[in-house]
């Protein structure tokens, strides 16, 4: 059978499987205007240890006046900053959206007081800082704030680039194998399709199941050894193929 005949015979063939390395692939060959194209899809998966610890603080309390709300928040803010100063990371704490609002009751909307709310976030590198010590310092100092902790990746783009490269490289190997079987060779990339926002690539954040509660309530030390974050990336690559030299 000629090379052209082999390509035509392969035009309806499709194969997919899951390999030991968790790389899933599928491919097909078809003819278009006397030019052959090999289409290959590949999915690369990996697990990555999170390198950032993210502390989230939520401030809030009901007070009799708005001024009392502002004073309480200022005092709590000062306690948190003082707790972080020994670690040299107080400046990394970012506050967001202080607001206060009136509380009413009954049909006549009788004013019963005021409440305020604010949040703050602190991101620190796990390899550089003592996460347990920071947690203990915050948990022992807060009065009305609630402290939570989770872990995440500092550079998702780097993991994305690494996985894209692995997926495309795997797809190329499969395309070369199929082209060789058809008596042809790869001539160049026609199109690469990749969509990070879909199911083809996602990032799972490992969260600690613990929080420090205000006013001396019970608190628990979070799990400081979170599970690796699962990452996944898929690509679809189309190659032009030409007769072997």
C-alpha positions in Angstrom: 0.0 0.0 0.0 1.3 3.5 -0.9 1.9 6.2 1.7 -1.2 8.0 0.5 -3.2 4.8 0.8 -1.9 4.3 4.3 -3.0 7.8 5.3 -6.5 7.4 3.9 -6.8 4.0 5.7 -5.9 5.7 8.9 -8.4 8.6 8.5 -11.0 7.0 10.7 -8.8 5.4 13.3 -8.7 6.8 16.9 -7.1 5.4 20.0 -7.1 6.6 23.6 -5.8 5.1 26.9 -4.3 6.0 30.3 -0.6 5.1 30.8 1.2 4.3 34.0 2.6 7.9 34.1 -1.0 9.2 34.1 -0.6 10.8 30.6 -3.8 10.4 28.7 -3.6 10.7 24.9 -5.7 10.3 21.8 -4.9 10.8 18.2 -6.2 10.6 14.6 -5.1 11.3 11.1 -7.2 12.7 8.3 -6.7 14.1 4.8 -7.6 17.7 3.8 -6.9 19.1 0.3 -4.1 16.5 -0.3 -2.4 17.5 3.0 -2.3 15.2 6.0 -2.7 16.4 9.6 -2.1 14.3 12.7 -4.1 15.5 15.7 -2.8 14.6 19.2 -4.2 15.3 22.6 -2.3 14.8 25.9 -2.9 15.4 29.6 -0.1 15.8 32.1 -0.7 15.6 35.9 1.5 16.3 38.9 1.4 17.0 42.6 3.2 20.0 44.0 3.9 20.9 47.6 2.4 24.3 48.4 5.1 26.9 49.2 3.0 29.6 50.7 1.2 29.8 54.0 -1.8 32.2 53.8 -3.2 33.7 57.1 -6.6 35.3 56.8 -7.9 37.4 59.6 -11.5 38.6 60.0 -12.3 41.4 62.3 -15.7 42.2 63.6 -17.7 43.2 66.7 -21.0 44.7 67.7 -20.6 48.0 69.6 -22.8 50.7 71.0 -21.4 53.5 68.7 -19.5 53.8 65.5 -16.6 55.4 67.4 -16.5 52.3 69.6 -16.3 50.1 66.5 -13.4 52.2 65.2 -11.6 52.1 68.5 -12.1 48.3 68.9 -10.7 47.7 65.4 -7.7 50.0 65.9 -6.9 48.1 69.2 -7.2 44.7 67.5 -5.2 45.9 64.5 -2.4 47.0 66.8 -2.4 43.7 68.7 -2.0 41.8 65.4 0.8 44.0 64.2 2.6 43.7 67.5 2.3 39.9 67.3 3.9 39.9 63.8 6.7 42.4 64.5 9.2 39.8 66.1 9.0 37.9 62.8 9.7 40.9 60.6 6.6 40.4 58.6 4.2 43.0 60.0 4.5 45.1 56.8 3.3 42.2 54.7 -0.1 42.2 56.4 -2.7 43.8 54.1 -6.0 45.1 55.3 -9.1 45.3 53.1 -12.4 47.0 53.3 -13.2 48.4 56.8 -16.9 49.1 57.1 -19.5 49.7 59.9 -23.2 49.7 59.7 -26.2 50.4 62.0 -28.1 47.5 63.7 -31.9 48.0 64.1 -34.7 46.0 65.6 -38.5 45.9 65.2 -40.8 47.6 62.8 -39.8 51.0 64.0 -36.1 50.2 63.2 -34.9 51.0 66.7 -31.2 51.4 66.7 -29.6 48.7 68.8 -25.9 49.4 68.1 -23.4 49.2 65.3 -21.2 46.4 63.8 -18.0 46.6 61.9 -16.1 44.3 59.6 -12.6 44.2 58.1 -10.4 41.4 56.7 -6.6 41.1 56.4 -4.3 38.7 54.6 -0.7 37.6 55.3 1.3 35.5 52.9 4.6 34.0 54.0 7.0 31.4 52.5 6.9 28.1 54.3 10.6 27.5 53.9 11.6 30.9 55.3 9.3 31.4 58.3 8.2 29.4 61.3 4.5 28.9 60.5 3.7 27.3 63.8 5.2 30.2 65.8 3.3 32.8 63.7 0.1 30.9 64.3 0.7 30.7 68.0 1.5 34.4 68.2 -1.6 35.5 66.4 -3.9 33.1 68.3 -2.6 34.3 71.6 -3.0 38.0 70.8 -6.3 38.4 69.0 -9.3 39.5 70.9 -12.2 39.9 68.5 -10.5 38.7 65.3 -10.7 35.2 63.8 -7.6 33.7 62.2 -7.6 31.0 59.5 -4.8 29.4 57.6 -4.5 27.6 54.3 -1.7 26.8 51.8 -1.2 27.6 48.1 1.3 27.9 45.3 3.2 31.2 45.0 3.8 30.9 41.2 1.0 29.0 39.4 2.3 30.3 36.1 5.6 28.4 36.6 3.7 25.1 37.2 1.5 25.8 34.2 4.5 26.4 31.9 6.2 23.2 33.2 3.1 21.1 32.6 2.4 22.6 29.2 5.9 21.7 28.1 5.5 18.1 29.4 2.1 17.7 27.7 3.3 19.0 24.4 6.4 16.9 24.5 4.4 13.8 25.1 2.0 14.7 22.3 4.9 15.2 19.9 6.2 11.7 20.7 2.8 10.2 19.9 2.5 12.3 16.7 5.9 11.1 15.6 5.0 7.5 16.2 1.8 7.8 14.2 3.4 9.7 11.4 6.2 7.1 11.1 3.6 4.3 11.1 1.9 6.0 8.1 5.2 6.4 6.2 5.4 10.1 6.8 7.1 12.6 9.1 6.1 15.7 11.0 6.4 18.9 9.0 5.4 21.6 11.5 2.7 22.6 14.0 -0.6 23.6 12.5 -2.4 24.5 15.7 -2.1 24.2 19.5 -5.2 24.5 21.7 -5.0 25.0 25.4 -7.6 26.3 27.9 -6.5 26.9 31.4 -9.9 28.2 32.6 -11.6 24.9 31.8 -11.2 21.5 33.3 -8.0 21.0 31.4 -5.9 22.8 34.0 -6.8 23.5 37.6 -5.2 24.2 41.0 -6.5 22.8 44.2 -5.6 24.7 47.3 -4.8 22.6 50.4 -6.7 24.2 53.4 -5.9 23.7 57.0 -9.0 22.6 59.1 -8.4 24.9 62.0 -8.9 28.4 63.2 -8.2 30.7 66.2 -11.3 32.1 67.7 -11.6 35.3 69.7 -12.1 36.0 73.4 -10.1 33.0 74.6 -12.4 30.4 72.9 -10.8 27.1 72.1 -8.4 27.1 69.2 -6.5 24.3 67.5 -3.1 24.1 65.8 -3.7 23.6 62.1 -2.1 20.8 60.1 1.3 22.4 59.1 2.0 19.5 56.6 -0.7 19.9 54.0 -1.2 17.4 51.2 0.4 18.3 47.8 -1.7 20.3 45.5 -2.9 18.4 42.4 -2.3 20.2 39.1 -3.4 19.1 35.6 -2.9 20.5 32.2 -4.2 19.3 28.7 -3.3 20.3 25.2 -4.5 19.5 21.7 -1.8 19.8 19.0 -2.3 19.5 15.2 0.8 18.7 13.1 1.2 18.8 9.4 2.8 15.7 8.0 4.8 15.2 4.8 6.2 12.1 3.0 9.3 10.7 4.5 12.5 11.8 2.8 
